[in-house]
């Protein structure tokens, strides 16, 4: 299942690397401090947070899979053809708009 076109694109900024003004004279060995630093924008931090959450989310919800298997085995699983058609059309339209 593709999840494209659901969220608006997030604008991220480039990473800024700043060097101290006297980086030639002040080396990390002499000062004990690093001379470079990285500054991330708030949007970049939000993207990283969302990525971390997605990485912790399982790809398959085994509890839901098991419940559906049991419904099918008992002959209780019903497919709503109108709902299925709506989902198929929505998927087709979202893929057409993205491409």
BELHUPE-V32914 format. One record per pair of residues at least 24 apart in sequence whose C-alpha atoms are under 8 Angstrom apart, sorted by the first residue. I is the first residue (numbers start at 1). GAP is how many residues later the second one is. If there is no record, write none. Layout:
# BELHUPE-V32914
<<I & GAP> <I & GAP>>
This chain:
# BELHUPE-V32914
<<4 & 90> <4 & 91> <4 & 94> <5 & 89> <5 & 90> <5 & 93> <10 & 33> <10 & 37> <11 & 32> <12 & 29> <12 & 31> <12 & 32> <13 & 27> <13 & 28> <13 & 30> <13 & 31> <14 & 26> <15 & 24> <15 & 25> <15 & 26> <16 & 24>>
